[in-house]
Amino acid sequence: MSRSALFLILGFAVTSLLILGGRGCGDDTRNPVVITIPGPSWSWTIQYPNNTADKATEAAENVVVDEAGMDISFSTACVSVGIPVTNNDGKSKLASLYAEVRDAETKYPAGAGVINVNLQPGETYAVVNILTLVADASTAKKAGHFIYWRIQIGTHVMKGQKALISGDNLDYVRLLGPKTVFRGSAATYRVLAVDPESCAPLEAAAVTIRLIADGSTVASADGSTDSFGRFIGTMDIPSDAPDTMTCRCTLSGGGVNETIEREITAGGGTKVLLTTDKPQYQPGQTIHLRALALTEPGCVPVADEETTLEIYDAKDNKVFKEIAATNSYGIANASFVLAPELCSGNFKLSANVGGTIIEKSVLVAFYVLPKFKVNFTSDRDYYIPGETATASVHLQYFFGKDIDGGTLDINVRTGSGDDAQTFANFLGTTNPSGVYAFNFQVPNSFDPVQLANGEACISVAVIATDTADQVIEKEFIIPVAGGEAIILAAPEGGRARLGADNLLYVAVADPAGRPIENAVIEALAGSNSLGMGQTDAAGFAEITIHPEVADCTALGSGLVLELTVNAALPGGGFVSDQFTTGTAGSSNFLFVRPNAALYKVGETLQADVIASDAAASVKVELCSRSRVLAEKTVDLALTGVVDFTLTQEHAGDCYIVGNFIAPDGMLVTDSRQVFIAGADDLVISVTPDKSEYVPGEHAQIALDVSDRGGAPVQAALGVTIVDEAVYHVSDFQAGAAEEYFNFDWERGITLPAIGYSYDEFVKVDPDAATQNAARLYFSIVGSTDTISTSLGDSVAVVMTDIVRAEVEDLIDQLVMRGLNTWPEVGYTAFSWYGWDPALAIDPWGKCYIITADGSGTLSFKSGGPDEKFDTDDDIVITK
């Protein structure tokens, strides 16, 4: 054979491999289907998903394949595919059955098997075994693959695709724990597992939980599940833990080999508060600065830590540096005398406490402090669009004298800040009492969304000038309401349990936050009345509702309860609002219902445990934001109550978490947030020796510090004494330090209808009204501090990511053609543009349902791995 002939044969062999290498029984599955069709004035190349080559055909030659009835099972290194085939002909047929495991993203095969079967008339159940390492992979890894099957009878072919993992009943392994761990503190994660076959708790399974960053283990916990199928792992978080990590849980035993991963963050460590005695300084004055360093969580003083205090002038020149150690209270301080002549502007101050750096700025310039104050009053606390408002501005010097003849420039605006629009202007002069009165009509039109959310307002911008030409500018905000009352409502714990009696918390108040008593409340799902009640003197009502599946609406992979809450007001008015809440359970439920929302250290937290008949016992845990503090098992045959004695360890935000495993293997949970006031919280009393002083007089002030029980406490005090003008412009007010170090994500959120924010719950001794407000507050605001993730969640993420990658590529092509603005794009084959929706196939071989809103947004809906639309595993991608 000549050299050239040998080259030709080898070249042909290589070419054949390239062409046939990705085939599965005759279909090229690696390369996208490419269709080139001329457009109106140019040509485009359509690239449909690789799945197009495998568009399902499940019947031929009087033979039908029941893909929905296929059974997929796993053994060591083997996937077995049971294929039900019905021969409706009167004679036998020889068939070749081929099946392979494919990577859903690349479409490459990961193993294949083939058998020849003589199909007799009637049904034949044939099993194809596929040798593949995917059989031993975790469930999440398997979710990234599917079964491609093909049956050939003579020249006739039937084919299709089926999910390797259906996505159903994948709650048999669940990971619970904090989303945020704290450096230098312990963190607890829990694993709950059941046998996927027997649905009994999975005992003695090996569990490893690791926090991983950049491939290295930061912290870990190992052990095995107990007789309840539970493992609780506590690990110490190092002080240098990175900001983001992966929490990886692996479980093996009893035929289960699974891995669950979730992203978490690290916080805490040392937190530093940097303060100064004033917000503004003049050249030649002294800046007194102080750094307070405490641990987070716990607020323990960071003692004997090297601290660097620095000051930079307005041109970023370092003008001061002092190194000191924090004292036993975590405090380091210094003083710096400003030069009499310097470059004015914002000076930057910084404190570095053991590597934790905090900065702030102060203004250094010649200035004149305000000599008078501007007060604003209106005849109402809020207004409704179209009403007439009567208002006045009062100018008064800080020493008490009214300003007669002060000039005012007043702009009344809709909204506030830079987006405000002026609709009325007033120029006037104050009378001998320092008052200027005016009135205006509130506009009829406001943003409907802002009105509905209680965010609409009027701002009154005042420029005031006294007779000495001193100018002060102030802005005042007046709420604008869409109606005469506001309703807030939420089911206990923030979600409704179906098929059970739930408590619905409702508050009704006027737009200024004043409670409305004796309002008659009705809660409805559609036209179905779920319950009625009446508000008390605090505007609060507790209603029992019993929602069912029929009362709910499907959303994504779950059900939501859309509630309409009506309130008939005592004066004859009527208001209504809608609320949407998540749901849990349709056959099994659990309530862990504490007897209060606010507690103190030393009290007993008692909770009723109410569960469906399937629960014999319930595990109840008392958790902080990052770890399990205590746990008990409640035998429901003996008692339905659990209690915990609260110690200082429990102070702060806590969560009561209950769970049990139902007979079907599903994990049923409930959790409630409570706040526990610490016994070490300090109370400061300030007692001057006189109520009023004259200039130059000596003043004596007594400062007493005690705990909540009244016992004296030795403490470090930061005392700043300034005149009213300085206090008027200060950015550091009473209670700021407590709020800074005890900040939780819920703070800063105020519920308008009850007038409470998180800080009220922390600082006051709760009465019945405050307890009810806290119940509603925690149910509405909820908490995102914890994770609760299962294999099903991991599978859903994998499958959604696969669909998203294919769909977004298709949408980009439609946008390129301008077809995304055609509402009928999902139903008409625009072959002239090279687009045919019938060729848009999801990874399981079914056509997407495509909709367009006409404005450029497209939605592709996949039936998911069960290949059925409007079920829990549907996947919708919108772009």
N, C-alpha and C positions, 0 to 999 in steps of 0.2 A: 504493500500500500504506500502510495506516495505521501510526502509530507503534507501537500496541499489537501489531499483527500482526507487525511486524518484530522486536519484542522477543521474541515467542513463538518465532519461527523461530530467532533467535540463541540463546535459552535452550535450545531442543531440541538445537541443534548442540553447545553446550558440554557439556550433560549426556551426549550420546552419546560425546563424546571422553573424558569422565571414566570412563564405563563401559567403553569399548572400548580405551582407551589402553594398557592392560597386556596385551592379548590376544595370543596367538600362535595364529593359525588357529582362533579360536573358544573358546580356554580363557582364563579370567581367571587370570593367574599372579601378580599382585601381592598380592592380598588373601588372608589365611588362610581356610581352609575353616572355617566356624562352624557347629557343630551344638548346638542347645539341647535338652536332654532333661531331664525332671523327675527329680530325685533322690528319696530317701526322704521328705524333708520340705521340700525347697527345690529351686531350679533353679540349675544351674551352666552356664557357657558354655565349651565345649571349644574351644581354639584349637590345631589340629594344624599341623604344618609346612606351609609354602607348597607343598611338593612333592606334597601329597596330590592336587592337581588333575591331576598328571601321572603317576599310578600306571600303570605300564607295561601295555600291551596290544599284543602283538606278532603277533597272528594274527587275520584276519577274511576272509570271502569266499574261502576257500581260498587266501589269500595269506599268506605268512609272511615276517617280517623277521628277519634274522640280526643282532641288535644286537652280539653278541660279535665278529662278523666285520667290523664297520664300521671303516673306515680314516680317520683324521684326519691331514691334512697342512697345512703352513703355507707360505705365500709372502708377498710383500710386501702387507700390508694385506688379506690374504685367507686365510680358513680353508676348506679343501675337505673335505667329508664324503662319503666313499664308502659307499653304502648297498646291501648285498646283499638283493635282494627275490626271492622264489621264488613264481611263479604256478603253483599246482597244479591249476588249472582247465584245461579243454581249449580255452579261447578267450582272446583278448587282453582286457585291461582297461585303461581309461584311469585313471591315478592322478595325484594331485597330491602331490608330495613337498616338504615344507617343513622347514627346519632353521634354528635360530637359536642364537647364542651368548648365554648368560644369566649374569648375576652370581649366584653361588651363594648369596650372603648376602641381596641385595635382591630377587632374581629378576627384575630388570629386564633387557630384551634389550640386547645391545651390538652387534647386527647380525643380519641375517636374509637368507635366500635361498629361492627357490621355483622348482621346475621341474615341468612336466607331462610324464609319461612314459606311453607305450603299452606296458603290460606284456605281453609275449608269453609263451606257456606255457614253463615252465622258469625259469631264474634270470636276473635282470637286475641289472646293477651300475650304479647311477645315482649321479652325483656332483652334489652341491649346493654351489655356491660362495657363501660368506658374506663380504661386504666388512666388515671390522672392524679397528680399530686393535689389538685384543687379539692379532691374529696376530703383531704385532711386539713384543709385551711379553715380559718375562722369563718363564722357566718358572714361577717362584713366583707371578707375577701370573696366568699362565694357569691355574694350579691353582685359583684362586678362581672359575673359570667352568666351565660344562658346556654340552654340546650338548643342546638340546631338539629332538626330531624328531617329525614328524607326517605320516602318509600317509593320504590320504582317497580312497576308491574309492566313488563315489556317496554314500550316506549312512553308509557304514561307515568307522570311524576306527581306525587303529593309531597308537600314540604311545609315547614313552619318553624317557629321559634317559641320557646317556653322558658320562663324564668327558672334559673337553677334554685333560687330561694323565693318562695312565694311572698314573703313579708308578713305572713299571718302568724299569730301566736308566738311572737318573738320576745315576749316579756319575761322569759324564764331566767334571764340574768339581768340584774339591774344594779347600777352604781349610784350611790347617793353620797353627797358631801358638799363642801363649800366651793363656790366659784372663786373665792378669794381667800388665800391663806396668808398668814401674817408671819413675817420674818421674826425669828427668835421665839416663836410660840409653837404650840402643838396644833396639829390638824388631824381630824378624824374623817375617814371615809368608810362607808358601809357597803357591803355587797350582799345581795339577796339572790338566791338561786333555787330553782326547782328542776326536777327531772322532766325533760320535755316529753317523755313517753308516759310516765305514771302521774305527772303533775304533783308528786309529793316533794317536800323539801329535799334539796340535794345536800346530803350530809357527807362530810369528810372530803370535800373537793378542795384541792390546793388552790390558794389565792395569793397572787402577788400584785400589790399596788405600788406603782412607781411614779414619781414626778420627774419628768425628763426634760432636759434643755440641751440643745446642740449635741444630742446623742449620748449625753452623760446623765447618770442618775443623781438627782439632787436630794431626794429623800425617798424612803420606801418603808413598806410594811408587808409582812408575810404571815401566812397562817393557813387555816382551813375552816371550812364552814361547819357550824354546829348542827344540832339536831333540828333546828328551825331553818336550816339552809342559809344562815347568816354568818358573815364575818365582819368584825369591826376592827379596823386597823388604824392605829394612832402613830403618827410620825412627827419628829421634831423638824421644823423648818429652819434651815440655817440662816444666819443673819445676812449672808451675801447671796441669798436666792435671787435668781433673775426675775425680771418683771413678768415674763410670760413663760409658761411651761405646759407640757402635755401630761395629763393624768392618764396613765395607762394601767388598766386592770386586766389581768389574765387569770382565767379560771380553768382548771382541768380536773377531770375525775368523773366517774360514773358515765362515761361515754360522751362527756361534754368537753369541748376544747374551744374556748371563746376568748376574744379580746375586745374590750371597749375602751375608746379613747375620747377624752374631752379636753379642750383648751381651758386653762385656768390662769389666774394672775396672782402675783404676790404683792402684798402691801405691808404697811406697818413698819416695824423697826422703830427708829427714833423719829419723833415729830417735834419740830422746833417752832416756837412762837417768838417773833422778834417785835418788840414794842419800843416806842419812844414816849417821852412825857408830853410832847405836843406834835401836831401834824405840820406846823409851820414854824419857821425860825427866822430871826433877823440876824444880820451880821453882828458878831460880838456876843451873841447869846450862847448858852451851853446846851448841847444835845446830850441827854441822858438816854442811853439805850440799854436794853435788857433782853437777854435770850433765856427762854424757859424751855427745857428739853424733857419730854416725857416719852415713855414707850407707848406704842400702839399695837394691840389693845392693852388695856390695863391701867394706863396713865401712871406708871411707876416712874419716879424721878430718875433721870440719867445722871448719876453722881460721878465726880472725879473724871470727867471727860474733857480732853483738851478742846478748847473753844477759841476760835479766831474771830475777833470782831473788827470789821473794816468799814471805812467811810470813803466814798469817792465823790469828788465835786461834780459840778454840772458839765465839766469837760472830760469826765472820766479819769481824772488824776486822783491817785490814792493819796488822801490827806491824813489818814489815821489808821493805825493798826495796833491791836493789843491782843496778846495771847494770855488766856487765863484758863482755869479749870472750873467746871461747874461745881457748885456746892452740894450738900446733901439733899437739897430740894430741887436740884437740876437747873440752877440759875447761875448765869454769868452776866456781869454787867460792867459798863464802862461809861466814862463821860468825856466829851470833847468840846473844847471852847473854840467857837468859830472866830476867824479873823475879822477885825472890824471892817476891812475892805476885801472883798472877794468877788468872784464871778457868780452871780446869782443864778438860780434855776433849781432843777430837781437834783438833789443829792441822793446817791444810792448807798444804802446801808446793807451790810451782809453779815451773817453769822454762820460759821462752819463749826458744827458740833460733831466731832468724830466722823467727819465725812458727809454728814447731812447738812446741806447748805440751804439757807433761806434768805431772801432779799426783800427789801421794801424801800420806798423812796419818800423823802420829805422835801417840802419846798423851803428853800432858803432865799429870802428876798426881803427888801424893805416893803412893808405892807401896813395897811391900817385895818385892824380888826373891825368887824361890823359893830356899830354902836347901838343899833336898834334891831328889833325883830318884827317880822311880818307875819301876821296871823290872818287866816282866811276862814270864813264861816258861810254856810249856805242853809237855806230853810229845810233842806232834806238831805239825808245821807246818800241817796241815790235818786236817779230820775229815769223816767220812761220816755222814749222818743216822742217829741211833740209837746212835752210839758213846758211850762214856764218856770224858770228858776230865779229865785231871789237870793242875792249873795252880798257879802261885804268884806272889805279888807281893813284890818286894824293895824296901825303902825304905833309902836311903843318903844321907848328907850329901855335898855336893860335895867336901868335903875328905877323904872316904873312910870316915868312921865309919858303921857300921850303926846303924839306929834301932831300939832295943829299946822295945817298948810303944807303937808307933805304932798308931793305930786306923784301920780300913778299913771302908768301905761299898762293896760291890761288887755291881753289877747286871750280870747276863749276859743279853744280848738277841739276838734274831734281827734281822738287818739292822743298819744304822748310822744315825746322825744322828737327825733328827726322826721318821722312820718306824719306828725300832727298837721292838721289843716285848719287855719284860722277861719272862723265864721262870724266872729263879733269882736269889735275893739272898743275899748273905753278909755278916755283920757279924763282924769279928774283930780280933785284936791281933797284931802282929809279935813273933816270938821274939827272943832275944838276937842272932841273926844277921840281924835285920831282915826276916825272911821270914814270910809267912803262906801256907799251902797250903790248897787246896780242890779239890773235883772236882764235876762235874756231867754230866748226860746230855744229849747233843745232841738236839734235837727231831727227830722222824721226818719232819716235813713242812716243805718249803721251796717257794718259787715254782719250778715246773719250768723256766720260761724262764731264770730266773737261774741255776739249776743247770746248764742246758745251755750257757749262755754263760760259765760260770766266775765269775759275779758274786755267788753266794750266800755269805753270811758270818755269823759271830757276832761281836758287839762286846762287849767287856768294859769297862764304865765304872767307873772307880775314883775314889773320893773318899778321899784319904789325909790324915791329920792327925798331926803329930809331937807330942812331949810339950810343946812350946812353943806348941801350938795354931796352928801354921802349916798352912794347908790347900792342897793341890794336887789338881786334877782332871785325869785323863788318860783317854783312850779307846784301846783296843787292838783290832785287827781280826784275826780268825782265819778263813781261807777254809774254806768247806764245799763239798765236791765231790760230784757225783752218782755218781761211780765211782772206780775206782782209777787211771785214766789219762785223759789228755786228748790228742786227736788234732787236729792242724792240717794242712791240705793245700791246695795250690793248684797249677795248671799253670803252667809257666814263663811269665812275662810277664803272668799273670793271666787268660788266656783259652786255650781249647783250639782248635787248628787241626784241622779235620776232614780225614780221609783222609791223615793224616801221623803220623809218630812224634813224640810230645810227651814232654817230661820232666815228671813229676809230683813235686813236692817234698812230703815228708811228715815231720812231727816228732811224736814220741810222748814224753810226760813225765808224771810224777805231778802231782797238783794243786798241789804246792809248786814246780813248775818243774824238778825234777830229771829229767834225761834217762833214758829206759828203753832199755837196749841189748838187741839181739837180739830185738826184737819182730818177728814175721812179719806183713808188710803185704800186703793184697790190695785192689785197687781194682776196683769193679764199676760198670757202668751197667745198672741193673735186675738181671737174673740173669746178664748177660754179663760174664765176668771180663776186665778190660782189662790187668792186669799185676800182678806180685808183686815184693816186695823185703824187705829186712831192715834194721833200724835199726843204726847204728853206735854208738860209745861216746857220741856227742853226741845220741843219740836221733833221728838224721836218716837218711832214706832217699830215694834218687832212683830213681824207677820210670819205665820207658818204657811209655807207653800209646798206642794207635792208635785213637782214637774215630772212628766213622762217623756219617753222618746218622741211621741207624737207631737209634743209641744216644741220640739227643737228643729233647728235648721242645719243641714249639712254644710260644713265649711272645711275645705281641705280634707284632712284625714280624720276629722272629728265632727262633733256636734256642738252647736252653740245654742244657748237659750236667749232669745230676744224678748225682753220684758218691756211692757208698757206699764208705767206707774202713774196712776191718776190721783190727784189730790183735790177734794172738794173743800174749799176754804170756809172758815166760819162766817165771813162777811158775804158769802154768796159767790165768790170767785172760784175759778176752776183752772188748774194747770195740769199739764201732762208732759211726761218725758220718756225717752226710750233708753234702755240699757242692755248691752250685750255682754253675756258672761260665758265663760267656758263651762264644760260639764265633765262629770266623771261617772262611770259605771252605769249599767242599765240592769244588771242582775245582782251585783254586790256593791255595798257601800260601807263607809266608815265615817263616823263623826268623833273627833276628839274635842270636846266642848268645855273650855276652861270656865270657871265661875267668875272670872274677871279678865280684863285686858291689861290692867296696871296693878303692880304689886310692889311691896317693899321687902328688903332683906329681913328675914326673921318671920315672915308670914308663911302660910302653907298654900301652895298652888294646888287646887283641886279641880279635876276635870272629869266630866261624864264621858264614858266610852260607849258609843252606840254603834252597833254593827249589824249587818244582815245575818240571817240565820246560819249562813255558811261558816261564820267565824266562831271557833271555840275559844280562842284566846287571841289577844292583841298585844304586840310589843309596842310600848310607848317610851319615847326618848325625850329628854329635855336637852336641847342643844343650844350652844352659843352660835355665833356667826361662823365659827370654824371647827368646833369639835363637840363631841357628845359629852355632856356633863353628868348625866344620870340616865338610867333606864330601868324599866319595870315591865313585868309580864302580867297582864290582866286576864284572869280566868273569868270569862263572861258567865259561866255557870254559877260562880260564887258572888261576883260583884261586877258592877258596871262603873266603878269609880276608881281613879288613880290619883295619888297625891304625892307632892314633892315638897320637902322642907327647904326653903330658899335660904342660901348662905351668900356671903359676899362673892363667892366664885360665880354665882349666877347673875350678878348685877349687869345691867345693860339690856340689849335686845336679846331675847331668847325665843326659841321655836319649840313647840310641843309637836312631835312627829309620831304618828301611830301607823302601824302597818300589819297586815296579815296576808297569808297566801290562801286564795280561794281554791275550792276543789278542782276548778278547771286550770289551775296553775297560774292564774293572773294575780299580780301583786296589787293589793288594794291599800291605798294610803290616804292620810289626811294630815294637815299641818296647820297650826295657828301661831301667829306672832303675838308675843306679849312683851311688855317692858317691865323691868324690875329695878326699882330705885335702890342704889347702894346705900349701905349704912355709913360709908365714909364720905358721902356727899357733904359738903361744907355749907354752913349757913353763916353769913356775915351780917352783923348788925352794926350800924354807924350811929353814934350818939354824940352830938355836939353839946357843949355846956350851955349854949344859948341858941335860940332860934333865929336871932338877928344880931349883926355886928355893925359897928361903924368903922370907917376906914382907919387903919392904924391900930385897931384894937387887937389884943392877944386872944386867940381862940384855942380851946382845948377840945379835942375830939377823941372819944373812946371807941375803939374797934374791938368787938368781941367775935370770936370764931368758935363755932360749935358744930357737932354733927347733927344729923336729923333728929336724934333723940334728945338734943339739948346738952350733951356732955361737952365740956371744953376741949378744944383741940389746939395743939401747938402747930402753927402754920407760918409759912413765909407769905408776907403781904406785899403787894405792889400798890402803892398809894400815890395818886397824882391829884394835886390840888390846883385847879385853874379857875379863872373867872368865867362867867356865863358866856362871854363872847368866844373864848377859846373852845369851851365845851360845845358851843353851837356849831363849830366847824370841824370838830374832831371826828375821825373815822373809827374810833375805838370806844365803844359804849359799854355800859355795864353788862356783864354776862358774856361778852365776846370770847373770853378765854375758855370758858366752859364749853361754849358752842364749838370752838375751834378744835378742841381736843376730843370732844365726844361726838364729832360729826358722824351722822349716818346718812345714807343716801336718801332716806325719806324726808330729811329735814328740808325746810324751805318750801315744802308743799303745804298750802293751806286749803282746806276744804271750805269754800265760800258759804255753803248753806249751814254749816255748824260753827264757823268762825274759829276752828281749832287748827293748830299746826302741831307738828311733832314736839316742838319745844314746850308747849303747854303741858303735854303729858309728862315730860321729864321734870318740870319744875314745880308742879302744883300737887297738893294732896288731893287725890281724886275723890270726887263725889259721884253720885249715881249718873248725873248728866255727863261728867267727864269720862266715866267708864264706858257709857254707851257711845260717846263720840269716838273713843279710842277703838272700840270694836268695829265701828263703821270705817274709821280711818284705815286701820290695818287691813280690812277686807278690800277696800278700794285701792289703796296704794300698793298693798302686798309687799313682796320681797323677792328680789332676784339674787339673793346671797347664796342660794344653794342650787345644786344640780341634781337632777333625777333623770338618768338616761338609761335606756335599755338597748338590747340588741336590735330591736325594731327601729329605734331612733338611728342607730349606726347604719342599718341597712337602708333606711329612707334617705339618709345623706348621700350614700354611695350611688343609689339609683337616681336620685334627683340630679346629682352632678353629671352623671352620664347623659341624661336626657337634656340637661341645660346646654352642654357643650354642642350637641347636635342641633338643637332648636335655635340657639343664638346664631349659629352659622347660617341656618336657613333664613332667619329674620334679617340678618345683614344683607343677604342676597336680594330679598324682597325690597328692602329699603333702597338698595342700589338701583332697582328698577322703578322705584316710586309706587310699588303696588301696596305698600303698607297703609296707604290712605284710601284704599278701595274697600268699603265695608263687606263686599261679597267675595273677598279674596279667598276665603276658605271654602267656597262652594262652586266657583266657576273655574274651569280649566282655561287659563289664559295662555293657550299654546302659542299665540302670536308673540307673547313676551317670554316664552320659554319656561313657563311655570305651570305645573300640574299638581294640585294638592293631593291627588290620588297616589302620587309617588312619594309623598312625605310619610315615611313609615317609622314608627317608634322602635326601640330596641327589642320589643317582643313581637314584632311583625304586624302590628295593627296601624291603621291610618290615624294620624292626629286629627282631632277636631280643632279647626282653626277659626278664630274670630278676630275681627278688627273693629276698633271703635270709630274709624273714619278720621281720626285726628293724628294717626301715625303709630299708634300702639297696637301690637299684635299679641294674641294669646294662643299658645299651642297647648292642648290638653291631651295627655296620654292616659289610657286606661290603667296604666301601671302593670305590675307583674301578674295580676289576676286577669288582665286583658278585658276587664269590664269597666265601663264608665259609671261614674256616680257611686263609687265605692270608696272605702277609706284609703286605698293606696293610689288613688288618682294623683297625677303629677301635672301641675299647671305652671308653665313658664311664660312670663309676660315681659315684653321689651318694647 
